[in-house]
Amino acid sequence: MRDLPPLNALRAFEAAARRGSFQAAADELHVSATAISHHIRHLEELLKQPLFIRHPRPIRLTAAGQKLFPALRDGLDQIGAGVAAVRAASTRQPLVITTTPAFASRWLIPRLGEINKALNGGRVAVLASETVADLHSGEADLAIRYTRSPPDDFACHHLFEDHYQPFCHPRLLAGTAQARVLLEYPLIHFQWKQKGVAVPDWSRWLDSARQLRPDVALPLSDDGIHFSEETHAIEAAVMGQGVALLSDQLVARELQAGMLVPAVDHAISGLAFYVIHTADNSRRGEIEAFIEQLFNAL
């Protein structure tokens, strides 16, 4: 057990020694000069020797005071730094990652636990939205965007590309030839939010398939069931409601588990996933650590 004088007496002495005045110490510690004097007198009684030469003014440290002051000053500085570090950690804002709802739920969230563990529990917030967040305004710290080419005014990291292929529940293929499955079961669509980009939708896939096999009968591109969200189209395919044109990356778990299988052996290229952030973000170190773990999760 440490044999220490009262903390208030030590703080009063350190402030007075540093400021060279009982009154200045009192103002700093929000007490009266009389209280400062009382604490220092008590400390001197405990140490059995004077710490200040009080007359003539201004006050000066005695030899004992000169020995005690540096150790006490450095110790209180270390305590203050430790408290500030803990306080900063508790108030630090999470690193905000924005991406599409489909990518968040199908790829990022299943890997987020391991990423957080590798980052020693760094705070992360996922902003899933089809609306493109403004990184320059600080709405998010980094984005994972699905596009044909990355924007020019950001630091960009190519994550991976995907391919779109018709997938369905395996029971739909039981006794049905691949050439007929698209005619016998509904096509499952979802709404692409991107404009002005040749997205990998059923229209593009069917055009590609007709060029490859002009002798094979294929349905019209707008036939079937339509959803607003890609995740809903995936769920409908898993439930056997039809054939969906889906990203091989976003349904990798269902393919591995045998919940989905390729309905037709023809795929078209998708776009690419890029991780982007502003080059001057003040949290650059945290961003780069998170991006490193993203690539480790591939």
N, C-alpha and C positions, 0 to 999 in steps of 0.2 A: 504494500500500500504506500502511495506517495505521500510524503510529509510536506504539503504545500500550504502557503498562506492563503487567505481568502482571495478568490478571483477578483472581487471588486477592488481590493487593496492593490493587487498587482496591476490591474488596468489603470487605476488612478495614478500609480507611480509611473508606468510606462508613458501615459499620455502627457503627464507633467514634464517628464524628462525629455520627451520628444519635442514638445511645444515650448519648453523653457519657461512655463508660466502655469501657476495653479489655476488662474482664471481661464486661460485658453483651454486647459484640460477640462475644466468644468463645462465650458461651452460645448466642447466636442462630445462629452459624455452625458450632456443634458442634466447636470446636477449643479449644486452650488459650490462655490470655491471653498466654503467651510467644510462641505462634505469631502472634497478632495483632500483638504488638509487633515481631516479626521482619519481618512483611510490611510494616508501616508504615515501619520503618527503611529497608527496601530501596527503598520508594517514594520516601522523602525523599532517598535517595542518588541515585536516577535523576533526580529533579527539582532536585537540588542546593540544596534549601532545606527548613527544617523546616515541618511541617504542624500540629503540636500544640505548645502550651506545656504541659509535663508537670508543672511545679512552680510554685507550690504546687497541690495537688489541689483540686477536680477538674480534669481536663484541659480545655483551651480551644483553639480553633482559632486559628492564626496568620492573618495577612492572606492568605497563599497558600492556606491551608486553607479559608478562607471563600470564596475565589474558586472553588476546585475542587469543594467539596462540593455546591452546588446543581446544577451541571451533571451531576455524577456521579449524584446522587440521582434527578434527573428521567430521566436515561438508563436507569438500572436499573429505574425504575418503568415506563417504556415497554416495556422488554424483558419484564418480568414480565407486563404486560398482554397483550402479543403471545403469550407462551407460554400464558397462561391461556385466551386465545381459541382457539388451536389445540387445546389439550387439551379444551376444552368441546365444540368441533365434532366431535372424534373420538369423544367419549363420548356425544354427544347421541342420545337414543332416536329411532327413526323415527316419523313421524306415522302412526298406525294408522287405516286406513279399513276399516270392516266393512260388508259387503253380502252379498247372496245369491250362491251360486256361479254361477248363470245370468247375473246382471247383471255380475259380475266378469269372467267369461270372454267374454261376448258384447258388452259395451259398454265397460266400464272399461279392461280390459287393452289392447285395441287402441289406446286413446288415451293410455295411461299414459306412453309414451315422450315424446310431445310435451308432456304436462303437466309431467313431470320436467324437461325441457329448459327450459321457461318458468320453472320454479322454481329454475333454476341448480343442478340436481342434488340438490335437497333429498331427504332420505331418507324413503321412503314404504314402508309395509308394508300389504299387503292381507290382511284376515282374512275369508275367504269361508266363510260358514256360514249355515245356515237358522236356527240358534239366535240369538235377539236378544241382542246384546252389551249389557252394563250400562255405559253411558257415564258414569254417576255414580261408578262404582268405578274408573274409569280403564282398563277393559279395552280400550277403543278411544277415539280422539280424536273421530272423527266417523263417522256412519253414513249409508248411502244405503238408505232403506227404501221398500218398495213397499206402499202403503196407500191407503185411500180418503180419509182425513183425517190430518193430522199430529198427533203427541202435543202436549199443552198445555204440558208442563214443559220444553221445549227451544227453542232458537233453530232455526227451520225455514226452509228455502229450497226452493220448488217448482222441481223440475228439468224434468220434462215428464210428459205422460200418453201412454198407448199405446192401441192397439186390437187386438183379437184376431180373426183371420180364418182360415179354412181355407186352408192352403198345401200344395203337393205338388210333386214333381219334374215338370217339363214333359212327360215321356214318358207320365205317367199320363193326361194330357188328350188325347193323340193319338187321335183318332177316338172320344172319349168326350164326350158332352154334359155340361155342368156339372151339370145336374139329376140325372145318373146316377152321377157320380163317387163320391159318398159311399156309394152302395149297392154299387158294384163293388169298392171297395178298403177295407181296414181303416181304422178311425179310430185315430189314435195319441193316447194319453192320457199325461199325467204327473201325479204326485201333488202336489196343492196342500198346502203345509204350514200355511197360514193357516187359522185356525178362526174361525167366527162372522162371516165376511165373504163377501159375494156375489161369489165369484171368477169370472173369465171362463173357465169350463170348457165342455166339450161339452154338458152338460145345459142350461146357460144359453143357449148359442148355438142349440141345436136348438129350445128353447122359443121363442126370438125368431124363428127362421126359420119355424117352423110358423105363428106368428101373422101373419107377413108373407105367406107363401105356403101357405095351408092345403091347396091342391090338389097340392102336390109331395110325393112319397113320400120319407121320410127314415128313416135307421136309428135303432135304439134308442141311448140315450145311453151305455150301458156296453159296446157292441160294440167289438171291436178289440184293439189291442195296448196294454199298460199298462207305463209306466216310472216309476221313483221320482224321476228327475231330469228337469228341463225340457231341459237340454242334450242328453240322450240322445234325447228326443223329436225335437228339431231334427235331430240326426244321422240318425235313422231316416227322417225325411221327405226329407232331402237324398239319401239312398240309395234312394229310391223305394219304401219299404216300406209306404206308406200315406199318408193325409191327416192332417195335424196342425193343431190349433188353436193358433196361435202369435202372439206379440207382433210387430207390424210393426216395432217399434224394435229388437228383439233379433235379427231375421233380415234387417235392412236390407242387410247385405253380400251375403247369398245372393240376395236379390231383385235387387239391382243386377247381380250376376254371372250372373243367369239360372239359378241352381241350384235356385231355388224360384219358383213362380208361384202367384197366387191360384187356388184350386180352385173357389171359389164367391164371387160378388160380394156378399157380405154380411158385415159385421163388427159386433162389439159392443164397447162401450167397456171398457177395462181399468181399472186403478186409476191411481195417480200415484206417481212417484218423488220423494221428498223427501230433501234433505240436511239432517241434523240434528246438533246438538252442544249441549253444555251451555254456558250463557251465561257461566259463570265459569271456563271452562278457561284455564289459565295460558298455553296455546299459541295463544291466540285469533288472534294475527297470522298464524301459519303456517296455521291452519285457514282463515282468510278468504282468504289467498293461494291455497290449494288450491281452494277453492270458486270463486273467480274464474276459475281455469283450467278447472274443470269446465264452467262456462257458456260459456267461449270455445270449448270442444270440441264444443258442440252443432252 
